[in-house]
Amino acid sequence: MTDYTPIECGLHSEYELAIMHREVLRLRWQDEHLQVHTESVTPLDLVTRDGAEFLLALGRDGVTHQIRLDRIQRLPRGSS
């Protein structure tokens, strides 16, 4: 059982396109420890685990993040 809330299909498709085009995304998300992150990342893949969907993304520092889709807030380009 999970508290995951599925995201809209259109948003899921946007992530798939960003993966295909290696588009850098500016995201804000909350991790499993409830810590908020704001970072530009390159999306690598979408995966399903334990009843939730995650974006695998490479940060500018070379660290790969597993970001739960329902905890992402995409930021406009140029925002900090």
Backbone as ProteinMPNN parsed JSONL, in Angstrom:
{"seq_chain_A": "MTDYTPIECGLHSEYELAIMHREVLRLRWQDEHLQVHTESVTPLDLVTRDGAEFLLALGRDGVTHQIRLDRIQRLPRGSS", "coords_chain_A": {"N_chain_A": [[0.85, -1.18, 0.0], [0.511, 2.223, -0.806], [0.912, 5.803, -0.614], [0.931, 7.07, -2.983], [-0.031, 9.307, -5.538], [-1.32, 9.144, -8.672], [-0.026, 10.879, -11.551], [-1.167, 13.275, -14.045], [-1.901, 12.081, -17.335], [-0.962, 13.615, -19.499], [1.154, 15.061, -18.376], [2.841, 12.978, -17.717], [3.48, 12.124, -20.287], [4.919, 14.384, -21.113], [7.217, 14.138, -19.539], [8.222, 11.766, -20.658], [8.847, 12.665, -23.272], [10.788, 14.593, -22.648], [12.783, 12.917, -21.706], [13.408, 11.493, -24.058], [14.444, 13.576, -25.619], [16.511, 14.444, -24.124], [16.236, 16.704, -22.543], [16.983, 19.33, -20.37], [15.575, 19.777, -17.233], [14.12, 22.022, -14.936], [13.457, 21.449, -11.726], [11.496, 21.197, -8.725], [11.348, 19.26, -5.878], [10.212, 16.96, -3.344], [11.931, 14.815, -1.256], [12.138, 11.387, 0.021], [12.632, 11.838, 2.678], [11.349, 14.104, 3.216], [12.718, 16.381, 2.569], [13.22, 19.326, 0.711], [14.188, 19.826, -2.628], [15.712, 21.792, -5.156], [16.574, 21.877, -8.413], [18.392, 21.69, -11.522], [17.997, 19.11, -13.779], [18.807, 16.235, -15.814], [16.551, 14.225, -17.349], [16.398, 10.664, -17.257], [14.981, 8.197, -17.262], [11.776, 6.606, -16.701], [10.414, 4.86, -14.015], [8.645, 2.218, -12.335], [7.96, 1.375, -9.04], [7.188, -0.357, -6.106], [4.459, 0.378, -6.229], [4.5, 3.037, -7.003], [5.458, 5.735, -9.227], [8.548, 6.821, -10.624], [10.918, 9.328, -11.571], [13.973, 8.909, -13.006], [16.798, 10.798, -12.791], [19.576, 12.747, -13.79], [21.628, 14.764, -11.933], [23.285, 17.997, -12.024], [25.625, 17.689, -10.646], [26.387, 15.133, -11.129], [25.101, 13.16, -9.719], [22.647, 10.634, -9.55], [19.214, 10.866, -9.281], [16.243, 9.522, -7.803], [13.16, 10.388, -8.286], [10.038, 10.789, -6.984], [7.132, 10.915, -8.897], [4.733, 12.241, -8.129], [5.638, 14.069, -6.354], [6.887, 16.131, -7.554], [7.452, 19.451, -8.591], [7.45, 21.255, -11.343], [9.498, 23.844, -12.479], [9.353, 27.115, -13.999], [11.443, 27.97, -16.81], [14.529, 29.571, -16.137], [13.978, 30.24, -13.528], [14.835, 30.325, -10.018]], "CA_chain_A": [[0.0, 0.0, 0.0], [1.293, 3.443, -0.906], [0.133, 7.038, -0.678], [1.222, 7.661, -4.281], [-1.144, 9.831, -6.321], [-0.903, 9.166, -10.078], [-0.009, 12.187, -12.198], [-1.949, 13.349, -15.276], [-1.283, 11.416, -18.488], [-0.252, 14.618, -20.288], [2.419, 15.358, -17.703], [3.657, 11.771, -17.888], [3.982, 12.196, -21.668], [5.945, 15.431, -21.157], [8.454, 13.555, -19.001], [8.74, 10.83, -21.662], [9.467, 13.46, -24.338], [12.008, 15.192, -22.107], [13.775, 11.833, -21.676], [13.819, 11.231, -25.44], [15.195, 14.718, -26.151], [17.569, 14.79, -23.148], [15.938, 18.091, -22.172], [17.247, 19.662, -18.976], [14.385, 20.266, -16.549], [14.294, 22.689, -13.639], [12.431, 20.837, -10.883], [11.517, 21.25, -7.256], [10.691, 18.045, -5.397], [10.387, 16.572, -1.953], [12.418, 13.437, -1.225], [11.478, 10.497, 0.989], [12.866, 12.371, 4.027], [10.6, 15.361, 3.195], [13.617, 17.487, 2.265], [12.902, 19.938, -0.579], [15.327, 20.033, -3.527], [15.47, 22.558, -6.372], [17.77, 21.563, -9.189], [18.271, 21.365, -12.941], [18.352, 17.701, -13.956], [18.56, 15.614, -17.112], [15.771, 13.012, -17.119], [16.97, 9.467, -17.871], [14.017, 7.109, -17.422], [10.654, 6.515, -15.778], [10.328, 3.511, -13.476], [7.597, 1.953, -11.355], [8.465, 0.563, -7.941], [6.378, -0.329, -4.881], [3.198, 1.058, -6.453], [4.689, 4.458, -7.304], [6.29, 6.012, -10.4], [9.695, 7.672, -10.333], [11.766, 9.839, -12.632], [15.404, 8.815, -12.77], [17.339, 12.014, -13.373], [20.972, 13.037, -13.491], [21.855, 16.132, -11.501], [24.488, 18.669, -12.551], [26.782, 17.208, -9.883], [26.649, 13.751, -11.504], [24.333, 12.26, -8.861], [21.371, 10.194, -10.099], [18.112, 10.986, -8.322], [14.984, 8.826, -8.047], [12.214, 11.4, -7.831], [8.658, 10.317, -7.103], [6.455, 11.842, -9.801], [3.719, 13.07, -7.475], [6.306, 15.023, -5.455], [7.628, 17.066, -8.399], [6.878, 20.71, -9.046], [8.326, 21.75, -12.41], [9.63, 25.294, -12.403], [9.564, 27.767, -15.293], [12.85, 28.202, -17.167], [15.094, 30.819, -15.625], [13.659, 30.467, -12.109], [15.857, 29.771, -9.125]], "C_chain_A": [[0.892, 1.239, 0.0], [0.369, 4.65, -0.94], [0.373, 7.768, -1.996], [-0.063, 8.105, -4.98], [-0.696, 9.908, -7.775], [-0.982, 10.574, -10.661], [-0.851, 12.116, -13.473], [-1.174, 12.71, -16.429], [-0.47, 12.396, -19.329], [1.096, 14.958, -19.682], [3.381, 14.178, -17.824], [4.279, 11.769, -19.285], [5.068, 13.252, -21.816], [7.272, 14.913, -20.614], [9.07, 12.576, -19.997], [9.44, 11.572, -22.801], [10.773, 14.097, -23.868], [13.131, 14.158, -22.036], [14.311, 11.595, -23.083], [14.726, 12.331, -25.99], [16.333, 15.167, -25.236], [17.46, 16.26, -22.726], [16.227, 18.309, -20.686], [15.99, 20.29, -18.388], [14.776, 20.927, -15.238], [13.137, 22.213, -12.768], [12.613, 21.208, -9.42], [10.762, 20.003, -6.815], [11.018, 17.814, -3.936], [10.815, 15.107, -1.942], [11.712, 12.632, -0.132], [11.665, 10.932, 2.437], [12.196, 13.728, 4.2], [11.487, 16.587, 3.021], [13.293, 17.999, 0.862], [14.189, 20.203, -1.342], [14.86, 20.896, -4.689], [16.728, 22.433, -7.199], [17.411, 21.415, -10.667], [18.791, 19.951, -13.121], [18.099, 17.279, -15.402], [17.797, 14.319, -16.854], [16.337, 11.838, -17.904], [15.942, 8.392, -18.176], [12.877, 7.299, -16.435], [10.563, 5.072, -15.315], [9.175, 3.429, -12.481], [8.169, 1.015, -10.306], [7.545, 0.741, -6.734], [5.097, 0.486, -5.053], [3.298, 2.54, -6.74], [5.578, 4.588, -8.541], [7.358, 7.026, -10.042], [10.361, 8.126, -11.617], [13.206, 9.63, -12.197], [16.029, 9.985, -13.496], [18.764, 12.24, -12.891], [21.118, 14.509, -13.142], [23.135, 16.694, -12.103], [25.758, 18.177, -11.875], [27.115, 15.747, -10.186], [25.902, 12.721, -10.672], [23.012, 11.918, -9.552], [20.324, 10.21, -8.994], [16.954, 10.103, -8.762], [13.907, 9.699, -7.428], [10.793, 10.887, -8.055], [7.838, 11.358, -7.866], [5.442, 12.741, -9.114], [4.312, 14.055, -6.474], [7.116, 16.056, -6.232], [6.786, 18.297, -8.676], [7.852, 21.238, -10.09], [8.31, 23.271, -12.365], [9.803, 25.889, -13.792], [11.071, 27.944, -15.555], [13.289, 29.545, -16.62], [14.764, 31.109, -14.177], [14.726, 29.828, -11.244], [15.25, 29.183, -7.886]], "O_chain_A": [[1.895, 1.297, 0.711], [-0.814, 4.53, -1.257], [0.055, 8.951, -2.117], [-1.053, 7.374, -5.008], [0.222, 10.665, -8.089], [-1.87, 11.356, -10.321], [-1.206, 11.029, -13.928], [0.053, 12.79, -16.486], [0.602, 12.044, -19.821], [2.078, 15.124, -20.406], [4.585, 14.361, -18.009], [5.458, 11.453, -19.447], [6.032, 13.052, -22.555], [8.33, 15.215, -21.166], [10.289, 12.549, -20.17], [10.508, 11.154, -23.247], [11.752, 14.133, -24.613], [14.294, 14.483, -22.276], [15.522, 11.506, -23.282], [15.663, 12.052, -26.738], [17.03, 16.14, -25.525], [18.464, 16.956, -22.576], [15.757, 17.544, -19.844], [15.414, 21.213, -18.965], [15.655, 20.446, -14.523], [11.978, 22.532, -13.034], [13.716, 21.488, -8.952], [9.672, 19.72, -7.312], [11.956, 18.384, -3.377], [10.155, 14.258, -2.54], [10.813, 13.13, 0.545], [10.954, 10.464, 3.326], [12.428, 14.423, 5.189], [11.059, 17.708, 3.295], [13.113, 17.21, -0.066], [15.156, 20.73, -0.793], [13.731, 20.747, -5.157], [17.812, 22.824, -6.767], [16.284, 21.064, -11.017], [19.89, 19.625, -12.673], [17.293, 17.88, -16.112], [18.325, 13.409, -16.214], [16.712, 11.983, -19.068], [16.008, 7.744, -19.221], [12.99, 8.048, -15.464], [10.628, 4.154, -16.133], [8.783, 4.423, -11.872], [8.781, -0.003, -10.63], [7.172, 1.862, -6.388], [4.689, 1.202, -4.139], [2.285, 3.239, -6.724], [6.348, 3.684, -8.867], [7.126, 7.957, -9.271], [10.37, 7.41, -12.618], [13.617, 10.115, -11.143], [15.815, 10.153, -14.696], [19.105, 11.962, -11.742], [20.783, 15.387, -13.935], [23.965, 15.951, -12.627], [26.841, 18.239, -12.456], [28.02, 15.179, -9.574], [26.056, 11.521, -10.9], [22.336, 12.803, -10.077], [20.521, 9.645, -7.919], [16.707, 9.951, -9.958], [13.755, 9.749, -6.207], [10.402, 10.588, -9.183], [7.85, 12.54, -7.522], [5.307, 13.906, -9.491], [3.577, 14.793, -5.817], [7.933, 16.773, -5.654], [5.59, 18.213, -8.954], [8.969, 21.628, -9.75], [7.259, 23.898, -12.232], [10.347, 25.231, -14.679], [11.862, 28.052, -14.618], [12.539, 30.521, -16.633], [15.217, 32.117, -13.635], [15.43, 28.912, -11.672], [15.971, 28.675, -7.027]]}, "name": "protein", "num_of_chains": 1, "seq": "MTDYTPIECGLHSEYELAIMHREVLRLRWQDEHLQVHTESVTPLDLVTRDGAEFLLALGRDGVTHQIRLDRIQRLPRGSS"}
